[in-house]
């Protein structure tokens, strides 16, 4: 098993895990922090933490779930540090949120509007939504990543979907 080999400090096995899950981790963190450089740093921190902590991986979840758990904590750490900085939202995000969608809006504009709506969600709801809708993880995996219950994940997703539906109603 790849995870077992990685836990034994097999660089080739760990590289395969990084190749397999790295792009999804980056995509997820980028949607959480909205800054490509910060996302790359968070992914690097995630992978360093995984490499140094793989010996503690007990196999209670898949390596993917375990890596997403580390990535979630890295993104939350970044967000808590960034919250203490002035001007947490860039000007272009504020301007974009004030615009009204056109009938002929491009896909990029729709994605931008969704990203802005996602920023309005509490971090836990945003994590749940991204892990389920973008990464396709199962409720049990999300619960494990976030350290919560299946029922809590269902509730968080319900609230996130309702909030996003309301925020995106101009795009219908």
Chimera marker file (.cmm) of the C-alpha trace (Angstrom):
<marker_set name="trace">
<marker id="1" x="0.000" y="0.000" z="0.000" r="1" g="1" b="0" radius="0.5"/>
<marker id="2" x="1.249" y="3.437" z="-0.976" r="1" g="1" b="0" radius="0.5"/>
<marker id="3" x="0.406" y="5.090" z="2.357" r="1" g="1" b="0" radius="0.5"/>
<marker id="4" x="2.256" y="2.423" z="4.316" r="1" g="1" b="0" radius="0.5"/>
<marker id="5" x="5.333" y="2.902" z="2.137" r="1" g="1" b="0" radius="0.5"/>
<marker id="6" x="5.144" y="6.687" z="2.558" r="1" g="1" b="0" radius="0.5"/>
<marker id="7" x="4.908" y="6.244" z="6.334" r="1" g="1" b="0" radius="0.5"/>
<marker id="8" x="8.190" y="4.331" z="6.143" r="1" g="1" b="0" radius="0.5"/>
<marker id="9" x="9.785" y="7.411" z="4.488" r="1" g="1" b="0" radius="0.5"/>
<marker id="10" x="9.705" y="5.961" z="0.976" r="1" g="1" b="0" radius="0.5"/>
<marker id="11" x="10.258" y="9.106" z="-1.118" r="1" g="1" b="0" radius="0.5"/>
<marker id="12" x="8.932" y="7.486" z="-4.291" r="1" g="1" b="0" radius="0.5"/>
<marker id="13" x="5.664" y="6.516" z="-2.592" r="1" g="1" b="0" radius="0.5"/>
<marker id="14" x="5.279" y="9.980" z="-1.097" r="1" g="1" b="0" radius="0.5"/>
<marker id="15" x="5.991" y="11.577" z="-4.485" r="1" g="1" b="0" radius="0.5"/>
<marker id="16" x="3.238" y="9.447" z="-6.019" r="1" g="1" b="0" radius="0.5"/>
<marker id="17" x="0.816" y="10.618" z="-3.314" r="1" g="1" b="0" radius="0.5"/>
<marker id="18" x="1.819" y="14.234" z="-3.953" r="1" g="1" b="0" radius="0.5"/>
<marker id="19" x="1.360" y="13.797" z="-7.713" r="1" g="1" b="0" radius="0.5"/>
<marker id="20" x="-2.019" y="12.174" z="-7.161" r="1" g="1" b="0" radius="0.5"/>
<marker id="21" x="-3.441" y="14.616" z="-4.596" r="1" g="1" b="0" radius="0.5"/>
<marker id="22" x="-1.374" y="17.801" z="-4.921" r="1" g="1" b="0" radius="0.5"/>
<marker id="23" x="-3.463" y="19.455" z="-7.663" r="1" g="1" b="0" radius="0.5"/>
<marker id="24" x="-6.726" y="18.861" z="-5.761" r="1" g="1" b="0" radius="0.5"/>
<marker id="25" x="-5.171" y="20.205" z="-2.554" r="1" g="1" b="0" radius="0.5"/>
<marker id="26" x="-4.050" y="23.344" z="-4.376" r="1" g="1" b="0" radius="0.5"/>
<marker id="27" x="-7.476" y="23.844" z="-5.971" r="1" g="1" b="0" radius="0.5"/>
<marker id="28" x="-9.195" y="23.459" z="-2.609" r="1" g="1" b="0" radius="0.5"/>
<marker id="29" x="-6.861" y="25.782" z="-0.709" r="1" g="1" b="0" radius="0.5"/>
<marker id="30" x="-6.928" y="28.377" z="-3.497" r="1" g="1" b="0" radius="0.5"/>
<marker id="31" x="-10.724" y="28.550" z="-3.176" r="1" g="1" b="0" radius="0.5"/>
<marker id="32" x="-10.302" y="28.988" z="0.570" r="1" g="1" b="0" radius="0.5"/>
<marker id="33" x="-7.634" y="31.720" z="0.565" r="1" g="1" b="0" radius="0.5"/>
<marker id="34" x="-8.075" y="33.329" z="-2.907" r="1" g="1" b="0" radius="0.5"/>
<marker id="35" x="-4.374" y="34.036" z="-3.363" r="1" g="1" b="0" radius="0.5"/>
<marker id="36" x="-2.260" y="31.751" z="-5.599" r="1" g="1" b="0" radius="0.5"/>
<marker id="37" x="0.990" y="32.427" z="-3.724" r="1" g="1" b="0" radius="0.5"/>
<marker id="38" x="-0.590" y="31.833" z="-0.331" r="1" g="1" b="0" radius="0.5"/>
<marker id="39" x="-2.303" y="28.702" z="-1.666" r="1" g="1" b="0" radius="0.5"/>
<marker id="40" x="1.025" y="27.360" z="-2.924" r="1" g="1" b="0" radius="0.5"/>
<marker id="41" x="2.602" y="28.076" z="0.474" r="1" g="1" b="0" radius="0.5"/>
<marker id="42" x="-0.271" y="26.328" z="2.272" r="1" g="1" b="0" radius="0.5"/>
<marker id="43" x="0.066" y="23.284" z="0.003" r="1" g="1" b="0" radius="0.5"/>
<marker id="44" x="3.792" y="23.196" z="0.674" r="1" g="1" b="0" radius="0.5"/>
<marker id="45" x="3.152" y="23.448" z="4.428" r="1" g="1" b="0" radius="0.5"/>
<marker id="46" x="0.549" y="20.686" z="4.091" r="1" g="1" b="0" radius="0.5"/>
<marker id="47" x="2.984" y="18.391" z="2.329" r="1" g="1" b="0" radius="0.5"/>
<marker id="48" x="5.794" y="19.119" z="4.790" r="1" g="1" b="0" radius="0.5"/>
<marker id="49" x="3.422" y="18.344" z="7.673" r="1" g="1" b="0" radius="0.5"/>
<marker id="50" x="2.344" y="15.158" z="5.910" r="1" g="1" b="0" radius="0.5"/>
<marker id="51" x="5.925" y="14.044" z="5.280" r="1" g="1" b="0" radius="0.5"/>
<marker id="52" x="6.968" y="14.666" z="8.877" r="1" g="1" b="0" radius="0.5"/>
<marker id="53" x="3.758" y="13.239" z="10.310" r="1" g="1" b="0" radius="0.5"/>
<marker id="54" x="3.101" y="10.270" z="8.042" r="1" g="1" b="0" radius="0.5"/>
<marker id="55" x="4.453" y="7.878" z="10.656" r="1" g="1" b="0" radius="0.5"/>
<marker id="56" x="1.438" y="8.875" z="12.765" r="1" g="1" b="0" radius="0.5"/>
<marker id="57" x="-1.029" y="8.104" z="9.959" r="1" g="1" b="0" radius="0.5"/>
<marker id="58" x="-3.143" y="5.325" z="11.454" r="1" g="1" b="0" radius="0.5"/>
<marker id="59" x="-5.077" y="4.397" z="8.336" r="1" g="1" b="0" radius="0.5"/>
<marker id="60" x="-8.443" y="5.322" z="9.865" r="1" g="1" b="0" radius="0.5"/>
<marker id="61" x="-9.111" y="7.317" z="6.700" r="1" g="1" b="0" radius="0.5"/>
<marker id="62" x="-7.746" y="7.374" z="3.187" r="1" g="1" b="0" radius="0.5"/>
<marker id="63" x="-4.515" y="9.270" z="2.568" r="1" g="1" b="0" radius="0.5"/>
<marker id="64" x="-6.593" y="11.754" z="0.513" r="1" g="1" b="0" radius="0.5"/>
<marker id="65" x="-8.893" y="12.444" z="3.458" r="1" g="1" b="0" radius="0.5"/>
<marker id="66" x="-5.927" y="12.779" z="5.815" r="1" g="1" b="0" radius="0.5"/>
<marker id="67" x="-4.160" y="15.213" z="3.455" r="1" g="1" b="0" radius="0.5"/>
<marker id="68" x="-7.310" y="17.314" z="3.065" r="1" g="1" b="0" radius="0.5"/>
<marker id="69" x="-7.568" y="17.481" z="6.856" r="1" g="1" b="0" radius="0.5"/>
<marker id="70" x="-4.053" y="18.886" z="7.070" r="1" g="1" b="0" radius="0.5"/>
<marker id="71" x="-4.797" y="21.268" z="4.175" r="1" g="1" b="0" radius="0.5"/>
<marker id="72" x="-7.942" y="22.518" z="5.903" r="1" g="1" b="0" radius="0.5"/>
<marker id="73" x="-6.002" y="23.297" z="9.075" r="1" g="1" b="0" radius="0.5"/>
<marker id="74" x="-3.326" y="25.109" z="7.037" r="1" g="1" b="0" radius="0.5"/>
<marker id="75" x="-5.965" y="27.222" z="5.265" r="1" g="1" b="0" radius="0.5"/>
<marker id="76" x="-7.644" y="28.064" z="8.592" r="1" g="1" b="0" radius="0.5"/>
<marker id="77" x="-4.277" y="29.058" z="10.088" r="1" g="1" b="0" radius="0.5"/>
<marker id="78" x="-3.656" y="31.364" z="7.164" r="1" g="1" b="0" radius="0.5"/>
<marker id="79" x="-7.136" y="32.875" z="7.432" r="1" g="1" b="0" radius="0.5"/>
<marker id="80" x="-6.730" y="33.522" z="11.152" r="1" g="1" b="0" radius="0.5"/>
<marker id="81" x="-3.366" y="35.239" z="10.538" r="1" g="1" b="0" radius="0.5"/>
<marker id="82" x="-4.790" y="37.241" z="7.607" r="1" g="1" b="0" radius="0.5"/>
<marker id="83" x="-7.794" y="38.345" z="9.674" r="1" g="1" b="0" radius="0.5"/>
<marker id="84" x="-5.429" y="40.390" z="11.826" r="1" g="1" b="0" radius="0.5"/>
<marker id="85" x="-4.100" y="42.286" z="8.818" r="1" g="1" b="0" radius="0.5"/>
<marker id="86" x="-5.778" y="45.469" z="7.596" r="1" g="1" b="0" radius="0.5"/>
<marker id="87" x="-7.669" y="45.259" z="4.309" r="1" g="1" b="0" radius="0.5"/>
<marker id="88" x="-8.510" y="41.558" z="4.427" r="1" g="1" b="0" radius="0.5"/>
<marker id="89" x="-10.572" y="41.791" z="1.210" r="1" g="1" b="0" radius="0.5"/>
<marker id="90" x="-8.791" y="43.069" z="-1.882" r="1" g="1" b="0" radius="0.5"/>
<marker id="91" x="-10.434" y="46.026" z="-3.643" r="1" g="1" b="0" radius="0.5"/>
<marker id="92" x="-11.201" y="43.999" z="-6.761" r="1" g="1" b="0" radius="0.5"/>
<marker id="93" x="-13.227" y="41.533" z="-4.674" r="1" g="1" b="0" radius="0.5"/>
<marker id="94" x="-15.285" y="44.337" z="-3.160" r="1" g="1" b="0" radius="0.5"/>
<marker id="95" x="-15.831" y="45.934" z="-6.585" r="1" g="1" b="0" radius="0.5"/>
<marker id="96" x="-16.802" y="42.621" z="-8.171" r="1" g="1" b="0" radius="0.5"/>
<marker id="97" x="-19.305" y="41.886" z="-5.418" r="1" g="1" b="0" radius="0.5"/>
<marker id="98" x="-21.077" y="45.198" z="-6.119" r="1" g="1" b="0" radius="0.5"/>
<marker id="99" x="-21.596" y="44.466" z="-9.835" r="1" g="1" b="0" radius="0.5"/>
<marker id="100" x="-24.853" y="43.089" z="-11.198" r="1" g="1" b="0" radius="0.5"/>
<marker id="101" x="-24.624" y="40.081" z="-13.541" r="1" g="1" b="0" radius="0.5"/>
<marker id="102" x="-25.389" y="40.606" z="-17.240" r="1" g="1" b="0" radius="0.5"/>
<marker id="103" x="-27.583" y="38.273" z="-19.226" r="1" g="1" b="0" radius="0.5"/>
<marker id="104" x="-24.596" y="37.346" z="-21.390" r="1" g="1" b="0" radius="0.5"/>
<marker id="105" x="-22.160" y="36.819" z="-18.510" r="1" g="1" b="0" radius="0.5"/>
<marker id="106" x="-19.142" y="34.708" z="-19.370" r="1" g="1" b="0" radius="0.5"/>
<marker id="107" x="-18.361" y="31.539" z="-17.463" r="1" g="1" b="0" radius="0.5"/>
<marker id="108" x="-15.436" y="33.333" z="-15.849" r="1" g="1" b="0" radius="0.5"/>
<marker id="109" x="-17.768" y="35.968" z="-14.427" r="1" g="1" b="0" radius="0.5"/>
<marker id="110" x="-20.049" y="33.281" z="-13.023" r="1" g="1" b="0" radius="0.5"/>
<marker id="111" x="-17.117" y="31.530" z="-11.368" r="1" g="1" b="0" radius="0.5"/>
<marker id="112" x="-15.926" y="34.857" z="-9.964" r="1" g="1" b="0" radius="0.5"/>
<marker id="113" x="-19.398" y="35.525" z="-8.562" r="1" g="1" b="0" radius="0.5"/>
<marker id="114" x="-19.442" y="32.069" z="-6.985" r="1" g="1" b="0" radius="0.5"/>
<marker id="115" x="-15.996" y="32.663" z="-5.482" r="1" g="1" b="0" radius="0.5"/>
<marker id="116" x="-17.209" y="35.935" z="-3.985" r="1" g="1" b="0" radius="0.5"/>
<marker id="117" x="-20.325" y="34.209" z="-2.628" r="1" g="1" b="0" radius="0.5"/>
<marker id="118" x="-18.103" y="31.497" z="-1.139" r="1" g="1" b="0" radius="0.5"/>
<marker id="119" x="-16.096" y="34.181" z="0.655" r="1" g="1" b="0" radius="0.5"/>
<marker id="120" x="-19.327" y="35.194" z="2.383" r="1" g="1" b="0" radius="0.5"/>
<marker id="121" x="-19.757" y="31.744" z="3.926" r="1" g="1" b="0" radius="0.5"/>
<marker id="122" x="-18.356" y="30.946" z="7.357" r="1" g="1" b="0" radius="0.5"/>
<marker id="123" x="-15.097" y="28.979" z="6.932" r="1" g="1" b="0" radius="0.5"/>
<marker id="124" x="-16.571" y="25.655" z="8.065" r="1" g="1" b="0" radius="0.5"/>
<marker id="125" x="-19.490" y="25.906" z="5.629" r="1" g="1" b="0" radius="0.5"/>
<marker id="126" x="-17.105" y="26.892" z="2.829" r="1" g="1" b="0" radius="0.5"/>
<marker id="127" x="-14.854" y="23.922" z="3.599" r="1" g="1" b="0" radius="0.5"/>
<marker id="128" x="-17.801" y="21.528" z="3.612" r="1" g="1" b="0" radius="0.5"/>
<marker id="129" x="-19.161" y="22.877" z="0.335" r="1" g="1" b="0" radius="0.5"/>
<marker id="130" x="-15.798" y="22.785" z="-1.447" r="1" g="1" b="0" radius="0.5"/>
<marker id="131" x="-14.932" y="19.307" z="-0.201" r="1" g="1" b="0" radius="0.5"/>
<marker id="132" x="-18.318" y="17.946" z="-1.304" r="1" g="1" b="0" radius="0.5"/>
<marker id="133" x="-19.163" y="19.881" z="-4.459" r="1" g="1" b="0" radius="0.5"/>
<marker id="134" x="-15.708" y="20.529" z="-5.911" r="1" g="1" b="0" radius="0.5"/>
<marker id="135" x="-13.656" y="17.608" z="-4.609" r="1" g="1" b="0" radius="0.5"/>
<marker id="136" x="-16.507" y="15.079" z="-4.519" r="1" g="1" b="0" radius="0.5"/>
<marker id="137" x="-15.731" y="13.705" z="-1.064" r="1" g="1" b="0" radius="0.5"/>
<marker id="138" x="-18.318" y="11.679" z="0.823" r="1" g="1" b="0" radius="0.5"/>
<marker id="139" x="-20.003" y="13.042" z="3.950" r="1" g="1" b="0" radius="0.5"/>
<marker id="140" x="-18.085" y="10.626" z="6.185" r="1" g="1" b="0" radius="0.5"/>
<marker id="141" x="-14.767" y="11.765" z="4.695" r="1" g="1" b="0" radius="0.5"/>
<marker id="142" x="-15.692" y="15.417" z="5.189" r="1" g="1" b="0" radius="0.5"/>
<marker id="143" x="-16.712" y="14.720" z="8.784" r="1" g="1" b="0" radius="0.5"/>
<marker id="144" x="-13.356" y="13.055" z="9.396" r="1" g="1" b="0" radius="0.5"/>
<marker id="145" x="-11.417" y="15.938" z="7.796" r="1" g="1" b="0" radius="0.5"/>
<marker id="146" x="-13.272" y="18.575" z="9.801" r="1" g="1" b="0" radius="0.5"/>
<marker id="147" x="-13.406" y="16.562" z="13.023" r="1" g="1" b="0" radius="0.5"/>
<marker id="148" x="-17.186" y="16.610" z="13.226" r="1" g="1" b="0" radius="0.5"/>
<marker id="149" x="-20.161" y="14.313" z="12.697" r="1" g="1" b="0" radius="0.5"/>
<marker id="150" x="-22.000" y="13.202" z="9.570" r="1" g="1" b="0" radius="0.5"/>
<marker id="151" x="-25.099" y="15.071" z="10.759" r="1" g="1" b="0" radius="0.5"/>
<marker id="152" x="-23.159" y="18.278" z="11.288" r="1" g="1" b="0" radius="0.5"/>
<marker id="153" x="-21.744" y="18.022" z="7.770" r="1" g="1" b="0" radius="0.5"/>
<marker id="154" x="-25.280" y="17.608" z="6.401" r="1" g="1" b="0" radius="0.5"/>
<marker id="155" x="-26.413" y="20.710" z="8.289" r="1" g="1" b="0" radius="0.5"/>
<marker id="156" x="-23.399" y="22.764" z="7.209" r="1" g="1" b="0" radius="0.5"/>
<marker id="157" x="-23.924" y="21.775" z="3.585" r="1" g="1" b="0" radius="0.5"/>
<marker id="158" x="-27.628" y="22.591" z="3.763" r="1" g="1" b="0" radius="0.5"/>
<marker id="159" x="-26.914" y="26.075" z="5.117" r="1" g="1" b="0" radius="0.5"/>
<marker id="160" x="-24.070" y="26.649" z="2.644" r="1" g="1" b="0" radius="0.5"/>
<marker id="161" x="-26.239" y="25.618" z="-0.304" r="1" g="1" b="0" radius="0.5"/>
<marker id="162" x="-29.107" y="27.835" z="0.854" r="1" g="1" b="0" radius="0.5"/>
<marker id="163" x="-26.802" y="30.826" z="1.308" r="1" g="1" b="0" radius="0.5"/>
<marker id="164" x="-25.131" y="30.275" z="-2.062" r="1" g="1" b="0" radius="0.5"/>
<marker id="165" x="-28.485" y="29.823" z="-3.807" r="1" g="1" b="0" radius="0.5"/>
<marker id="166" x="-29.616" y="33.141" z="-2.377" r="1" g="1" b="0" radius="0.5"/>
<marker id="167" x="-26.345" y="34.869" z="-3.289" r="1" g="1" b="0" radius="0.5"/>
<marker id="168" x="-26.442" y="33.491" z="-6.839" r="1" g="1" b="0" radius="0.5"/>
<marker id="169" x="-30.148" y="34.096" z="-7.536" r="1" g="1" b="0" radius="0.5"/>
<marker id="170" x="-29.260" y="36.917" z="-9.936" r="1" g="1" b="0" radius="0.5"/>
<marker id="171" x="-27.567" y="34.337" z="-12.176" r="1" g="1" b="0" radius="0.5"/>
<marker id="172" x="-30.665" y="32.209" z="-12.734" r="1" g="1" b="0" radius="0.5"/>
<link id1="1" id2="2" r="1" g="1" b="0" radius="0.2"/>
<link id1="2" id2="3" r="1" g="1" b="0" radius="0.2"/>
<link id1="3" id2="4" r="1" g="1" b="0" radius="0.2"/>
<link id1="4" id2="5" r="1" g="1" b="0" radius="0.2"/>
<link id1="5" id2="6" r="1" g="1" b="0" radius="0.2"/>
<link id1="6" id2="7" r="1" g="1" b="0" radius="0.2"/>
<link id1="7" id2="8" r="1" g="1" b="0" radius="0.2"/>
<link id1="8" id2="9" r="1" g="1" b="0" radius="0.2"/>
<link id1="9" id2="10" r="1" g="1" b="0" radius="0.2"/>
<link id1="10" id2="11" r="1" g="1" b="0" radius="0.2"/>
<link id1="11" id2="12" r="1" g="1" b="0" radius="0.2"/>
<link id1="12" id2="13" r="1" g="1" b="0" radius="0.2"/>
<link id1="13" id2="14" r="1" g="1" b="0" radius="0.2"/>
<link id1="14" id2="15" r="1" g="1" b="0" radius="0.2"/>
<link id1="15" id2="16" r="1" g="1" b="0" radius="0.2"/>
<link id1="16" id2="17" r="1" g="1" b="0" radius="0.2"/>
<link id1="17" id2="18" r="1" g="1" b="0" radius="0.2"/>
<link id1="18" id2="19" r="1" g="1" b="0" radius="0.2"/>
<link id1="19" id2="20" r="1" g="1" b="0" radius="0.2"/>
<link id1="20" id2="21" r="1" g="1" b="0" radius="0.2"/>
<link id1="21" id2="22" r="1" g="1" b="0" radius="0.2"/>
<link id1="22" id2="23" r="1" g="1" b="0" radius="0.2"/>
<link id1="23" id2="24" r="1" g="1" b="0" radius="0.2"/>
<link id1="24" id2="25" r="1" g="1" b="0" radius="0.2"/>
<link id1="25" id2="26" r="1" g="1" b="0" radius="0.2"/>
<link id1="26" id2="27" r="1" g="1" b="0" radius="0.2"/>
<link id1="27" id2="28" r="1" g="1" b="0" radius="0.2"/>
<link id1="28" id2="29" r="1" g="1" b="0" radius="0.2"/>
<link id1="29" id2="30" r="1" g="1" b="0" radius="0.2"/>
<link id1="30" id2="31" r="1" g="1" b="0" radius="0.2"/>
<link id1="31" id2="32" r="1" g="1" b="0" radius="0.2"/>
<link id1="32" id2="33" r="1" g="1" b="0" radius="0.2"/>
<link id1="33" id2="34" r="1" g="1" b="0" radius="0.2"/>
<link id1="34" id2="35" r="1" g="1" b="0" radius="0.2"/>
<link id1="35" id2="36" r="1" g="1" b="0" radius="0.2"/>
<link id1="36" id2="37" r="1" g="1" b="0" radius="0.2"/>
<link id1="37" id2="38" r="1" g="1" b="0" radius="0.2"/>
<link id1="38" id2="39" r="1" g="1" b="0" radius="0.2"/>
<link id1="39" id2="40" r="1" g="1" b="0" radius="0.2"/>
<link id1="40" id2="41" r="1" g="1" b="0" radius="0.2"/>
<link id1="41" id2="42" r="1" g="1" b="0" radius="0.2"/>
<link id1="42" id2="43" r="1" g="1" b="0" radius="0.2"/>
<link id1="43" id2="44" r="1" g="1" b="0" radius="0.2"/>
<link id1="44" id2="45" r="1" g="1" b="0" radius="0.2"/>
<link id1="45" id2="46" r="1" g="1" b="0" radius="0.2"/>
<link id1="46" id2="47" r="1" g="1" b="0" radius="0.2"/>
<link id1="47" id2="48" r="1" g="1" b="0" radius="0.2"/>
<link id1="48" id2="49" r="1" g="1" b="0" radius="0.2"/>
<link id1="49" id2="50" r="1" g="1" b="0" radius="0.2"/>
<link id1="50" id2="51" r="1" g="1" b="0" radius="0.2"/>
<link id1="51" id2="52" r="1" g="1" b="0" radius="0.2"/>
<link id1="52" id2="53" r="1" g="1" b="0" radius="0.2"/>
<link id1="53" id2="54" r="1" g="1" b="0" radius="0.2"/>
<link id1="54" id2="55" r="1" g="1" b="0" radius="0.2"/>
<link id1="55" id2="56" r="1" g="1" b="0" radius="0.2"/>
<link id1="56" id2="57" r="1" g="1" b="0" radius="0.2"/>
<link id1="57" id2="58" r="1" g="1" b="0" radius="0.2"/>
<link id1="58" id2="59" r="1" g="1" b="0" radius="0.2"/>
<link id1="59" id2="60" r="1" g="1" b="0" radius="0.2"/>
<link id1="60" id2="61" r="1" g="1" b="0" radius="0.2"/>
<link id1="61" id2="62" r="1" g="1" b="0" radius="0.2"/>
<link id1="62" id2="63" r="1" g="1" b="0" radius="0.2"/>
<link id1="63" id2="64" r="1" g="1" b="0" radius="0.2"/>
<link id1="64" id2="65" r="1" g="1" b="0" radius="0.2"/>
<link id1="65" id2="66" r="1" g="1" b="0" radius="0.2"/>
<link id1="66" id2="67" r="1" g="1" b="0" radius="0.2"/>
<link id1="67" id2="68" r="1" g="1" b="0" radius="0.2"/>
<link id1="68" id2="69" r="1" g="1" b="0" radius="0.2"/>
<link id1="69" id2="70" r="1" g="1" b="0" radius="0.2"/>
<link id1="70" id2="71" r="1" g="1" b="0" radius="0.2"/>
<link id1="71" id2="72" r="1" g="1" b="0" radius="0.2"/>
<link id1="72" id2="73" r="1" g="1" b="0" radius="0.2"/>
<link id1="73" id2="74" r="1" g="1" b="0" radius="0.2"/>
<link id1="74" id2="75" r="1" g="1" b="0" radius="0.2"/>
<link id1="75" id2="76" r="1" g="1" b="0" radius="0.2"/>
<link id1="76" id2="77" r="1" g="1" b="0" radius="0.2"/>
<link id1="77" id2="78" r="1" g="1" b="0" radius="0.2"/>
<link id1="78" id2="79" r="1" g="1" b="0" radius="0.2"/>
<link id1="79" id2="80" r="1" g="1" b="0" radius="0.2"/>
<link id1="80" id2="81" r="1" g="1" b="0" radius="0.2"/>
<link id1="81" id2="82" r="1" g="1" b="0" radius="0.2"/>
<link id1="82" id2="83" r="1" g="1" b="0" radius="0.2"/>
<link id1="83" id2="84" r="1" g="1" b="0" radius="0.2"/>
<link id1="84" id2="85" r="1" g="1" b="0" radius="0.2"/>
<link id1="85" id2="86" r="1" g="1" b="0" radius="0.2"/>
<link id1="86" id2="87" r="1" g="1" b="0" radius="0.2"/>
<link id1="87" id2="88" r="1" g="1" b="0" radius="0.2"/>
<link id1="88" id2="89" r="1" g="1" b="0" radius="0.2"/>
<link id1="89" id2="90" r="1" g="1" b="0" radius="0.2"/>
<link id1="90" id2="91" r="1" g="1" b="0" radius="0.2"/>
<link id1="91" id2="92" r="1" g="1" b="0" radius="0.2"/>
<link id1="92" id2="93" r="1" g="1" b="0" radius="0.2"/>
<link id1="93" id2="94" r="1" g="1" b="0" radius="0.2"/>
<link id1="94" id2="95" r="1" g="1" b="0" radius="0.2"/>
<link id1="95" id2="96" r="1" g="1" b="0" radius="0.2"/>
<link id1="96" id2="97" r="1" g="1" b="0" radius="0.2"/>
<link id1="97" id2="98" r="1" g="1" b="0" radius="0.2"/>
<link id1="98" id2="99" r="1" g="1" b="0" radius="0.2"/>
<link id1="99" id2="100" r="1" g="1" b="0" radius="0.2"/>
<link id1="100" id2="101" r="1" g="1" b="0" radius="0.2"/>
<link id1="101" id2="102" r="1" g="1" b="0" radius="0.2"/>
<link id1="102" id2="103" r="1" g="1" b="0" radius="0.2"/>
<link id1="103" id2="104" r="1" g="1" b="0" radius="0.2"/>
<link id1="104" id2="105" r="1" g="1" b="0" radius="0.2"/>
<link id1="105" id2="106" r="1" g="1" b="0" radius="0.2"/>
<link id1="106" id2="107" r="1" g="1" b="0" radius="0.2"/>
<link id1="107" id2="108" r="1" g="1" b="0" radius="0.2"/>
<link id1="108" id2="109" r="1" g="1" b="0" radius="0.2"/>
<link id1="109" id2="110" r="1" g="1" b="0" radius="0.2"/>
<link id1="110" id2="111" r="1" g="1" b="0" radius="0.2"/>
<link id1="111" id2="112" r="1" g="1" b="0" radius="0.2"/>
<link id1="112" id2="113" r="1" g="1" b="0" radius="0.2"/>
<link id1="113" id2="114" r="1" g="1" b="0" radius="0.2"/>
<link id1="114" id2="115" r="1" g="1" b="0" radius="0.2"/>
<link id1="115" id2="116" r="1" g="1" b="0" radius="0.2"/>
<link id1="116" id2="117" r="1" g="1" b="0" radius="0.2"/>
<link id1="117" id2="118" r="1" g="1" b="0" radius="0.2"/>
<link id1="118" id2="119" r="1" g="1" b="0" radius="0.2"/>
<link id1="119" id2="120" r="1" g="1" b="0" radius="0.2"/>
<link id1="120" id2="121" r="1" g="1" b="0" radius="0.2"/>
<link id1="121" id2="122" r="1" g="1" b="0" radius="0.2"/>
<link id1="122" id2="123" r="1" g="1" b="0" radius="0.2"/>
<link id1="123" id2="124" r="1" g="1" b="0" radius="0.2"/>
<link id1="124" id2="125" r="1" g="1" b="0" radius="0.2"/>
<link id1="125" id2="126" r="1" g="1" b="0" radius="0.2"/>
<link id1="126" id2="127" r="1" g="1" b="0" radius="0.2"/>
<link id1="127" id2="128" r="1" g="1" b="0" radius="0.2"/>
<link id1="128" id2="129" r="1" g="1" b="0" radius="0.2"/>
<link id1="129" id2="130" r="1" g="1" b="0" radius="0.2"/>
<link id1="130" id2="131" r="1" g="1" b="0" radius="0.2"/>
<link id1="131" id2="132" r="1" g="1" b="0" radius="0.2"/>
<link id1="132" id2="133" r="1" g="1" b="0" radius="0.2"/>
<link id1="133" id2="134" r="1" g="1" b="0" radius="0.2"/>
<link id1="134" id2="135" r="1" g="1" b="0" radius="0.2"/>
<link id1="135" id2="136" r="1" g="1" b="0" radius="0.2"/>
<link id1="136" id2="137" r="1" g="1" b="0" radius="0.2"/>
<link id1="137" id2="138" r="1" g="1" b="0" radius="0.2"/>
<link id1="138" id2="139" r="1" g="1" b="0" radius="0.2"/>
<link id1="139" id2="140" r="1" g="1" b="0" radius="0.2"/>
<link id1="140" id2="141" r="1" g="1" b="0" radius="0.2"/>
<link id1="141" id2="142" r="1" g="1" b="0" radius="0.2"/>
<link id1="142" id2="143" r="1" g="1" b="0" radius="0.2"/>
<link id1="143" id2="144" r="1" g="1" b="0" radius="0.2"/>
<link id1="144" id2="145" r="1" g="1" b="0" radius="0.2"/>
<link id1="145" id2="146" r="1" g="1" b="0" radius="0.2"/>
<link id1="146" id2="147" r="1" g="1" b="0" radius="0.2"/>
<link id1="147" id2="148" r="1" g="1" b="0" radius="0.2"/>
<link id1="148" id2="149" r="1" g="1" b="0" radius="0.2"/>
<link id1="149" id2="150" r="1" g="1" b="0" radius="0.2"/>
<link id1="150" id2="151" r="1" g="1" b="0" radius="0.2"/>
<link id1="151" id2="152" r="1" g="1" b="0" radius="0.2"/>
<link id1="152" id2="153" r="1" g="1" b="0" radius="0.2"/>
<link id1="153" id2="154" r="1" g="1" b="0" radius="0.2"/>
<link id1="154" id2="155" r="1" g="1" b="0" radius="0.2"/>
<link id1="155" id2="156" r="1" g="1" b="0" radius="0.2"/>
<link id1="156" id2="157" r="1" g="1" b="0" radius="0.2"/>
<link id1="157" id2="158" r="1" g="1" b="0" radius="0.2"/>
<link id1="158" id2="159" r="1" g="1" b="0" radius="0.2"/>
<link id1="159" id2="160" r="1" g="1" b="0" radius="0.2"/>
<link id1="160" id2="161" r="1" g="1" b="0" radius="0.2"/>
<link id1="161" id2="162" r="1" g="1" b="0" radius="0.2"/>
<link id1="162" id2="163" r="1" g="1" b="0" radius="0.2"/>
<link id1="163" id2="164" r="1" g="1" b="0" radius="0.2"/>
<link id1="164" id2="165" r="1" g="1" b="0" radius="0.2"/>
<link id1="165" id2="166" r="1" g="1" b="0" radius="0.2"/>
<link id1="166" id2="167" r="1" g="1" b="0" radius="0.2"/>
<link id1="167" id2="168" r="1" g="1" b="0" radius="0.2"/>
<link id1="168" id2="169" r="1" g="1" b="0" radius="0.2"/>
<link id1="169" id2="170" r="1" g="1" b="0" radius="0.2"/>
<link id1="170" id2="171" r="1" g="1" b="0" radius="0.2"/>
<link id1="171" id2="172" r="1" g="1" b="0" radius="0.2"/>
</marker_set>
